[in-house]
Amino acid sequence: MNKTIEATGKNTDEAIENALNELNVSRKNVDVEVLEKGSKGLFGIIGSKLARVRITVKNDYEYEARSFLKNVLNSMGIKSEIEIVDENGELKINISGKNMGILIGHRGETLDSLQYLTSLVINKNNTDGEYKRVVIDTENYRHKREETLIKLANRLAIKVRTTNTRVVLEPMNPYERRIIHSALQNSPYVFTHSEGEEPYRKVIIELKK
């Protein structure tokens, strides 16, 4: 659950500031609920009441993602720079450095695993119903892989059309399967669907009847 505390001050602003100092977070990363506005009382002394607020720390996805990735990369002995952009409900992370091939792994398997684990970490304490999607890339691998898969899809579609036999691709993750489906969704000759259970789910390309 998100961390919540209550704090007091001579006025609302001071109460909020006291809470932020205690939590060591910035104003933009919290939700504020004013419980009592406070009052100066008679002559500023008699009957005065302190302002009281309840502060709840929001999910800081960028901080959690960066911390997790730094720990993982350091344990792998990889020196890198991590750039994170939070855009349209998606956390786009680019990792740069030397020997990024180690991070990519065979056909992106290591990169996909790191992406999956990062997503689990930043969404584990999610209590506001918002799911933050994570996309991790390095050396523009995602774009290059997408181009490769689109070319593969088009080449296999021609094969299916000319041989009138269906083609079963090797197992792919959901992201790569979507690329194949999207590449051929408007084809007048073939259609695609997936079969099998994760992580062995495959795309099938067949001729339209």
Backbone as CSV, one residue per row, in Angstrom:
resi,resn,N_x,N_y,N_z,CA_x,CA_y,CA_z,C_x,C_y,C_z
1,MET,0.833,-1.197,0.000,0.000,0.000,0.000,0.867,1.247,0.000
2,ASN,0.318,2.352,-0.521,1.061,3.602,-0.543,1.216,4.130,0.880
3,LYS,2.329,4.785,1.159,2.593,5.301,2.499,1.767,6.546,2.758
4,THR,1.114,6.591,3.943,0.278,7.728,4.320,0.642,8.177,5.728
5,ILE,0.774,9.495,5.919,1.018,10.039,7.256,0.145,11.265,7.461
6,GLU,-0.016,11.640,8.723,-0.688,12.892,9.056,0.329,13.827,9.684
7,ALA,0.165,15.131,9.442,1.098,16.115,9.972,0.334,17.384,10.332
8,THR,0.917,18.172,11.222,0.287,19.413,11.659,1.220,20.596,11.429
9,GLY,0.641,21.784,11.480,1.405,23.009,11.321,0.555,24.201,11.691
10,LYS,1.150,25.375,11.755,0.406,26.585,12.099,-0.669,26.888,11.059
11,ASN,-0.396,26.473,9.818,-1.364,26.615,8.743,-1.223,25.405,7.815
12,THR,-2.098,25.349,6.803,-2.095,24.189,5.904,-0.760,24.025,5.191
13,ASP,-0.214,25.127,4.679,1.052,25.052,3.940,2.177,24.494,4.811
14,GLU,2.227,24.939,6.066,3.282,24.471,6.962,3.092,22.991,7.290
15,ALA,1.832,22.585,7.472,1.554,21.179,7.759,1.997,20.293,6.599
16,ILE,1.691,20.733,5.361,2.109,19.979,4.171,3.629,19.904,4.090
17,GLU,4.283,21.037,4.356,5.745,21.089,4.290,6.368,20.156,5.326
18,ASN,5.786,20.111,6.503,6.298,19.217,7.547,6.189,17.750,7.113
19,ALA,5.062,17.418,6.468,4.863,16.043,5.995,5.851,15.696,4.893
20,LEU,6.060,16.619,3.962,6.986,16.372,2.858,8.408,16.164,3.360
21,ASN,8.781,16.948,4.365,10.127,16.806,4.940,10.292,15.459,5.624
22,GLU,9.234,15.021,6.298,9.298,13.731,6.992,9.396,12.571,6.005
23,LEU,8.641,12.685,4.899,8.631,11.627,3.892,9.794,11.727,2.916
24,ASN,10.414,12.915,2.854,11.508,13.177,1.918,11.053,12.988,0.467
25,VAL,9.917,13.590,0.158,9.388,13.548,-1.203,8.995,14.961,-1.627
26,SER,8.776,15.146,-2.937,8.360,16.450,-3.444,6.843,16.540,-3.497
27,ARG,6.338,17.763,-3.609,4.884,18.009,-3.588,4.165,17.287,-4.726
28,LYS,4.802,17.182,-5.883,4.146,16.581,-7.037,3.932,15.081,-6.879
29,ASN,4.626,14.473,-5.918,4.540,13.022,-5.748,3.597,12.592,-4.633
30,VAL,2.748,13.521,-4.164,1.832,13.164,-3.085,0.421,13.669,-3.365
31,ASP,-0.533,13.025,-2.707,-1.911,13.504,-2.662,-2.136,14.105,-1.288
32,VAL,-2.829,15.253,-1.236,-3.031,15.971,0.020,-4.516,16.013,0.376
33,GLU,-4.820,15.657,1.616,-6.177,15.781,2.147,-6.108,16.681,3.380
34,VAL,-6.810,17.804,3.334,-6.820,18.729,4.463,-7.868,18.265,5.462
35,LEU,-7.416,17.899,6.670,-8.319,17.421,7.712,-8.843,18.574,8.560
36,GLU,-7.976,19.518,8.894,-8.360,20.724,9.627,-7.533,21.889,9.104
37,LYS,-8.207,22.988,8.786,-7.498,24.153,8.261,-6.742,24.911,9.340
38,GLY,-7.171,24.761,10.586,-6.509,25.456,11.682,-7.036,26.877,11.838
39,SER,-6.811,27.450,12.979,-7.255,28.825,13.242,-6.337,29.475,14.254
40,LYS,-6.246,30.810,14.172,-5.347,31.550,15.064,-5.931,31.712,16.467
41,GLY,-7.264,31.717,16.580,-7.892,31.890,17.878,-7.870,33.346,18.322
42,LEU,-8.299,33.591,19.518,-8.370,34.947,20.057,-6.970,35.477,20.373
43,PHE,-6.667,36.637,19.834,-5.349,37.266,19.999,-4.212,36.375,19.472
44,GLY,-4.589,35.430,18.612,-3.579,34.544,18.046,-3.068,33.518,19.021
45,ILE,-3.717,33.415,20.208,-3.236,32.489,21.240,-4.365,31.608,21.762
46,ILE,-5.406,32.274,22.308,-6.483,31.546,22.966,-7.360,30.822,21.940
47,GLY,-7.520,29.500,22.124,-8.381,28.716,21.253,-7.791,28.450,19.879
48,SER,-6.526,28.681,19.692,-5.902,28.430,18.379,-5.834,26.928,18.106
49,LYS,-5.964,26.578,16.852,-5.906,25.179,16.435,-4.886,25.009,15.316
50,LEU,-4.141,23.932,15.407,-3.171,23.640,14.349,-3.882,23.075,13.121
51,ALA,-3.331,23.379,11.966,-3.829,22.756,10.738,-3.348,21.310,10.709
52,ARG,-4.179,20.420,10.153,-3.810,19.005,10.099,-4.099,18.462,8.710
53,VAL,-3.148,17.749,8.142,-3.301,17.209,6.787,-2.932,15.738,6.764
54,ARG,-3.482,15.052,5.795,-3.111,13.657,5.551,-2.435,13.582,4.183
55,ILE,-1.218,13.062,4.157,-0.418,13.008,2.930,-0.219,11.555,2.511
56,THR,-0.528,11.274,1.255,-0.327,9.930,0.707,0.651,10.000,-0.456
57,VAL,1.693,9.208,-0.385,2.711,9.198,-1.440,2.171,8.444,-2.655
58,LYS,2.250,9.078,-3.820,1.820,8.432,-5.058,2.857,7.399,-5.486
59,ASN,2.436,6.515,-6.371,3.396,5.578,-6.954,4.398,6.355,-7.803
60,ASP,5.665,6.275,-7.448,6.714,6.942,-8.222,7.334,5.898,-9.145
61,TYR,6.670,5.691,-10.291,7.076,4.628,-11.209,8.514,4.811,-11.712
62,GLU,8.838,6.048,-12.052,10.170,6.294,-12.618,11.265,5.980,-11.605
63,TYR,11.080,6.422,-10.376,12.077,6.173,-9.334,12.242,4.663,-9.092
64,GLU,11.108,3.954,-8.984,11.167,2.517,-8.709,11.815,1.752,-9.861
65,ALA,11.480,2.146,-11.098,12.060,1.482,-12.265,13.564,1.717,-12.329
66,ARG,13.972,2.949,-12.122,15.403,3.289,-12.191,16.190,2.562,-11.105
67,SER,15.658,2.541,-9.891,16.344,1.873,-8.774,16.496,0.383,-9.043
68,PHE,15.414,-0.242,-9.511,15.452,-1.679,-9.791,16.460,-1.996,-10.893
69,LEU,16.406,-1.237,-11.979,17.296,-1.498,-13.112,18.759,-1.265,-12.743
70,LYS,19.029,-0.236,-11.956,20.408,0.028,-11.528,20.960,-1.154,-10.746
71,ASN,20.148,-1.689,-9.847,20.596,-2.831,-9.041,20.871,-4.056,-9.910
72,VAL,19.966,-4.319,-10.858,20.129,-5.476,-11.737,21.365,-5.316,-12.624
73,LEU,21.491,-4.152,-13.251,22.608,-3.924,-14.166,23.942,-3.943,-13.427
74,ASN,23.966,-3.388,-12.230,25.199,-3.415,-11.434,25.584,-4.849,-11.079
75,SER,24.593,-5.675,-10.758,24.877,-7.067,-10.412,25.372,-7.848,-11.623
76,MET,25.001,-7.364,-12.831,25.463,-8.001,-14.067,26.794,-7.428,-14.528
77,GLY,27.290,-6.428,-13.803,28.554,-5.794,-14.170,28.441,-4.916,-15.403
78,ILE,27.233,-4.400,-15.657,26.997,-3.571,-16.841,26.926,-2.098,-16.445
79,LYS,27.831,-1.302,-16.988,27.797,0.142,-16.769,26.933,0.769,-17.861
80,SER,25.942,1.542,-17.454,25.000,2.054,-18.444,24.361,3.356,-17.998
81,GLU,23.695,4.004,-18.949,22.876,5.176,-18.680,21.420,4.776,-18.893
82,ILE,20.553,5.214,-17.994,19.135,4.872,-18.078,18.308,6.133,-18.309
83,GLU,17.605,6.180,-19.424,16.720,7.299,-19.734,15.273,6.823,-19.647
84,ILE,14.446,7.558,-18.910,13.054,7.156,-18.711,12.109,8.291,-19.076
85,VAL,11.110,7.970,-19.891,10.077,8.938,-20.257,8.719,8.324,-19.939
86,ASP,7.925,9.036,-19.147,6.575,8.591,-18.808,5.607,9.283,-19.768
87,GLU,5.050,8.506,-20.694,4.255,9.104,-21.759,3.027,8.265,-22.066
88,ASN,1.849,8.889,-21.991,0.576,8.231,-22.329,0.375,6.913,-21.595
89,GLY,0.654,6.923,-20.300,0.445,5.723,-19.503,1.478,4.640,-19.714
90,GLU,2.571,4.980,-20.371,3.613,4.006,-20.689,4.968,4.532,-20.250
91,LEU,5.724,3.679,-19.578,7.068,4.045,-19.150,8.056,3.542,-20.197
92,LYS,8.610,4.488,-20.977,9.557,4.127,-22.021,10.974,4.280,-21.478
93,ILE,11.706,3.170,-21.467,13.042,3.147,-20.871,14.070,2.764,-21.924
94,ASN,15.085,3.597,-22.046,16.179,3.289,-22.972,17.479,3.157,-22.177
95,ILE,18.171,2.050,-22.397,19.424,1.787,-21.705,20.556,1.849,-22.716
96,SER,21.571,2.634,-22.416,22.704,2.776,-23.331,24.008,2.478,-22.600
97,GLY,24.973,1.967,-23.349,26.270,1.644,-22.771,27.005,0.654,-23.655
98,LYS,28.081,0.091,-23.135,28.869,-0.875,-23.899,28.314,-2.287,-23.679
99,ASN,28.569,-3.147,-24.662,28.189,-4.557,-24.582,26.703,-4.761,-24.300
100,MET,25.875,-3.994,-24.996,24.433,-4.116,-24.799,23.866,-5.417,-25.362
101,GLY,24.677,-6.123,-26.158,24.241,-7.412,-26.676,23.929,-8.383,-25.555
102,ILE,24.660,-8.281,-24.453,24.419,-9.130,-23.284,23.026,-8.860,-22.734
103,LEU,22.639,-7.596,-22.749,21.342,-7.189,-22.217,20.202,-7.632,-23.126
104,ILE,20.466,-7.653,-24.426,19.435,-8.060,-25.383,19.197,-9.566,-25.321
105,GLY,20.276,-10.336,-25.334,20.149,-11.787,-25.276,19.695,-12.372,-26.601
106,HIS,19.465,-13.672,-26.607,19.050,-14.373,-27.833,17.659,-13.922,-28.244
107,ARG,17.565,-13.268,-29.409,16.291,-12.762,-29.935,15.538,-11.920,-28.909
108,GLY,16.281,-11.185,-28.105,15.666,-10.245,-27.171,15.109,-10.868,-25.905
109,GLU,15.437,-12.147,-25.641,14.848,-12.831,-24.494,15.253,-12.197,-23.164
110,THR,16.523,-11.802,-23.029,16.976,-11.176,-21.788,16.307,-9.819,-21.597
111,LEU,16.214,-9.055,-22.676,15.568,-7.740,-22.630,14.088,-7.882,-22.264
112,ASP,13.436,-8.879,-22.836,12.022,-9.119,-22.531,11.835,-9.500,-21.058
113,SER,12.737,-10.322,-20.541,12.645,-10.735,-19.140,12.838,-9.547,-18.209
114,LEU,13.801,-8.700,-18.554,14.063,-7.505,-17.747,12.858,-6.560,-17.784
115,GLN,12.241,-6.451,-18.942,11.054,-5.611,-19.103,9.902,-6.141,-18.252
116,TYR,9.723,-7.460,-18.280,8.655,-8.104,-17.512,8.859,-7.904,-16.009
117,LEU,10.081,-8.112,-15.545,10.372,-7.971,-14.125,10.206,-6.524,-13.659
118,THR,10.637,-5.582,-14.492,10.484,-4.164,-14.153,9.016,-3.797,-14.027
119,SER,8.200,-4.328,-14.930,6.760,-4.082,-14.880,6.159,-4.616,-13.583
120,LEU,6.582,-5.808,-13.161,6.090,-6.378,-11.904,6.470,-5.504,-10.717
121,VAL,7.705,-5.025,-10.721,8.213,-4.231,-9.596,7.447,-2.920,-9.441
122,ILE,7.246,-2.193,-10.531,6.635,-0.865,-10.403,5.120,-0.922,-10.217
123,ASN,4.514,-2.053,-10.570,3.058,-2.159,-10.429,2.623,-2.948,-9.194
124,LYS,3.578,-3.453,-8.419,3.238,-4.367,-7.314,2.445,-3.672,-6.212
125,ASN,2.700,-2.383,-5.994,1.991,-1.658,-4.930,0.901,-0.748,-5.475
126,ASN,0.469,-1.038,-6.678,-0.524,-0.195,-7.322,-1.879,-0.347,-6.630
127,THR,-2.386,0.770,-6.090,-3.682,0.736,-5.411,-4.698,1.659,-6.060
128,ASP,-4.289,2.402,-7.091,-5.209,3.358,-7.701,-5.813,2.846,-9.009
129,GLY,-5.550,1.568,-9.329,-6.162,0.968,-10.511,-5.445,1.272,-11.811
130,GLU,-4.392,2.078,-11.748,-3.657,2.418,-12.972,-2.530,1.412,-13.195
131,TYR,-2.522,0.786,-14.362,-1.435,-0.137,-14.695,-0.472,0.584,-15.626
132,LYS,0.780,0.630,-15.209,1.791,1.320,-16.000,2.525,0.304,-16.883
133,ARG,2.348,0.452,-18.202,3.031,-0.442,-19.135,4.495,-0.031,-19.259
134,VAL,5.370,-1.008,-19.384,6.808,-0.762,-19.470,7.350,-1.259,-20.802
135,VAL,8.138,-0.422,-21.469,8.841,-0.827,-22.684,10.312,-0.481,-22.504
136,ILE,11.163,-1.504,-22.510,12.604,-1.291,-22.363,13.296,-1.579,-23.689
137,ASP,14.176,-0.669,-24.084,14.891,-0.828,-25.350,16.357,-0.462,-25.167
138,THR,17.179,-0.968,-26.068,18.588,-0.590,-26.117,19.092,-0.755,-27.542
139,GLU,19.890,0.177,-27.970,20.457,0.171,-29.323,19.375,0.037,-30.398
140,ASN,18.206,0.602,-30.105,17.088,0.600,-31.067,16.681,-0.816,-31.465
141,TYR,16.886,-1.771,-30.562,16.593,-3.173,-30.866,15.130,-3.398,-31.214
142,ARG,14.227,-2.779,-30.461,12.798,-3.006,-30.680,12.383,-2.649,-32.104
143,HIS,12.858,-1.497,-32.572,12.497,-1.052,-33.928,13.078,-1.994,-34.982
144,LYS,14.324,-2.391,-34.795,14.966,-3.300,-35.744,14.254,-4.654,-35.762
145,ARG,13.892,-5.135,-34.594,13.190,-6.412,-34.501,11.813,-6.324,-35.159
146,GLU,11.141,-5.202,-34.972,9.831,-5.013,-35.589,9.937,-5.052,-37.114
147,GLU,10.931,-4.373,-37.659,11.136,-4.384,-39.117,11.401,-5.807,-39.609
148,THR,12.208,-6.551,-38.872,12.527,-7.935,-39.253,11.270,-8.803,-39.267
149,LEU,10.429,-8.644,-38.249,9.218,-9.461,-38.151,8.193,-9.099,-39.232
150,ILE,8.097,-7.831,-39.573,7.171,-7.414,-40.642,7.602,-8.019,-41.978
151,LYS,8.907,-7.984,-42.236,9.419,-8.587,-43.472,9.159,-10.090,-43.475
152,LEU,9.365,-10.727,-42.330,9.119,-12.164,-42.205,7.647,-12.478,-42.462
153,ALA,6.756,-11.695,-41.881,5.322,-11.913,-42.053,4.913,-11.813,-43.512
154,ASN,5.406,-10.797,-44.194,5.052,-10.608,-45.607,5.612,-11.727,-46.482
155,ARG,6.835,-12.172,-46.156,7.453,-13.253,-46.932,6.690,-14.568,-46.745
156,LEU,6.294,-14.845,-45.519,5.560,-16.075,-45.253,4.137,-16.024,-45.815
157,ALA,3.552,-14.822,-45.857,2.217,-14.680,-46.447,2.246,-15.046,-47.930
158,ILE,3.304,-14.654,-48.601,3.468,-15.015,-50.022,3.612,-16.526,-50.161
159,LYS,4.371,-17.128,-49.244,4.564,-18.582,-49.277,3.235,-19.312,-49.093
160,VAL,2.432,-18.837,-48.148,1.133,-19.461,-47.892,0.234,-19.348,-49.121
161,ARG,0.264,-18.191,-49.751,-0.587,-17.956,-50.927,-0.173,-18.834,-52.107
162,THR,1.125,-18.984,-52.306,1.607,-19.722,-53.481,1.563,-21.240,-53.277
163,THR,1.698,-21.704,-52.042,1.723,-23.151,-51.783,0.397,-23.677,-51.242
164,ASN,-0.470,-22.756,-50.827,-1.778,-23.125,-50.274,-1.635,-24.023,-49.040
165,THR,-0.596,-23.781,-48.266,-0.391,-24.515,-47.017,-0.169,-23.516,-45.886
166,ARG,-0.659,-23.843,-44.746,-0.491,-22.919,-43.616,0.929,-22.972,-43.076
167,VAL,1.350,-21.885,-42.451,2.693,-21.793,-41.883,2.569,-21.569,-40.376
168,VAL,3.345,-22.331,-39.616,3.379,-22.194,-38.163,4.718,-21.568,-37.777
169,LEU,4.668,-20.395,-37.166,5.903,-19.726,-36.757,6.401,-20.291,-35.434
170,GLU,7.629,-19.979,-35.103,8.199,-20.405,-33.830,7.505,-19.653,-32.684
171,PRO,7.573,-20.160,-31.470,6.943,-19.461,-30.337,7.469,-18.032,-30.203
172,MET,6.559,-17.112,-29.919,6.906,-15.700,-29.755,6.195,-15.137,-28.532
173,ASN,6.731,-14.064,-27.991,6.066,-13.393,-26.878,4.886,-12.573,-27.421
174,PRO,3.990,-12.111,-26.553,2.805,-11.376,-27.015,3.130,-10.153,-27.867
175,TYR,4.192,-9.438,-27.505,4.590,-8.242,-28.255,4.920,-8.587,-29.704
176,GLU,5.690,-9.636,-29.926,6.089,-10.012,-31.284,4.930,-10.618,-32.065
177,ARG,4.066,-11.347,-31.369,2.886,-11.897,-32.055,1.985,-10.775,-32.565
178,ARG,1.852,-9.725,-31.770,1.020,-8.587,-32.193,1.567,-7.950,-33.461
179,ILE,2.893,-7.909,-33.585,3.509,-7.329,-34.780,3.133,-8.140,-36.019
180,ILE,3.197,-9.471,-35.911,2.832,-10.343,-37.038,1.360,-10.165,-37.400
181,HIS,0.499,-10.208,-36.384,-0.940,-10.050,-36.632,-1.234,-8.703,-37.301
182,SER,-0.626,-7.658,-36.789,-0.863,-6.313,-37.320,-0.374,-6.186,-38.752
183,ALA,0.775,-6.806,-39.064,1.350,-6.696,-40.408,0.449,-7.325,-41.462
184,LEU,-0.305,-8.351,-41.082,-1.111,-9.087,-42.065,-2.623,-8.914,-41.885
185,GLN,-3.035,-8.043,-40.993,-4.459,-7.929,-40.688,-5.302,-7.437,-41.870
186,ASN,-4.685,-6.685,-42.779,-5.422,-6.172,-43.934,-5.142,-6.957,-45.219
187,SER,-4.480,-8.079,-45.093,-4.178,-8.887,-46.273,-5.469,-9.482,-46.855
188,PRO,-5.652,-9.390,-48.175,-6.842,-9.987,-48.794,-6.696,-11.497,-49.010
189,TYR,-5.503,-12.030,-48.760,-5.228,-13.428,-49.085,-5.053,-14.339,-47.880
190,VAL,-4.518,-13.815,-46.794,-4.237,-14.672,-45.638,-4.814,-14.070,-44.360
191,PHE,-4.925,-14.924,-43.339,-5.318,-14.448,-42.008,-4.425,-15.117,-40.980
192,THR,-4.372,-14.545,-39.798,-3.501,-15.075,-38.743,-4.296,-15.347,-37.479
193,HIS,-3.792,-16.279,-36.694,-4.333,-16.517,-35.359,-3.236,-17.187,-34.541
194,SER,-3.430,-17.257,-33.244,-2.422,-17.847,-32.364,-2.939,-19.131,-31.737
195,GLU,-2.028,-20.049,-31.507,-2.366,-21.318,-30.874,-1.321,-21.655,-29.815
196,GLY,-1.747,-22.440,-28.820,-0.811,-22.890,-27.794,-0.876,-22.048,-26.535
197,GLU,-0.142,-22.490,-25.528,-0.087,-21.823,-24.238,1.264,-21.126,-24.078
198,GLU,1.243,-20.036,-23.310,2.493,-19.332,-23.032,3.430,-20.262,-22.249
199,PRO,4.733,-20.196,-22.452,5.440,-19.303,-23.376,5.681,-19.903,-24.765
200,TYR,4.877,-20.913,-25.123,5.088,-21.602,-26.399,4.006,-21.255,-27.426
201,ARG,3.285,-20.173,-27.189,2.213,-19.763,-28.086,2.789,-19.316,-29.429
202,LYS,2.168,-19.774,-30.522,2.694,-19.523,-31.867,1.652,-18.830,-32.744
203,VAL,2.139,-18.106,-33.736,1.271,-17.486,-34.737,1.134,-18.446,-35.918
204,ILE,-0.100,-18.598,-36.391,-0.387,-19.429,-37.565,-0.858,-18.522,-38.700
205,ILE,-0.300,-18.708,-39.873,-0.727,-17.950,-41.061,-1.408,-18.934,-42.023
206,GLU,-2.647,-18.608,-42.377,-3.402,-19.507,-43.277,-4.041,-18.728,-44.410
207,LEU,-4.325,-19.474,-45.475,-4.957,-18.867,-46.652,-6.442,-18.659,-46.385
208,LYS,-6.944,-17.490,-46.767,-8.377,-17.230,-46.650,-9.143,-18.078,-47.649
209,LYS,-10.291,-18.574,-47.214,-11.103,-19.428,-48.087,-11.857,-18.575,-49.115
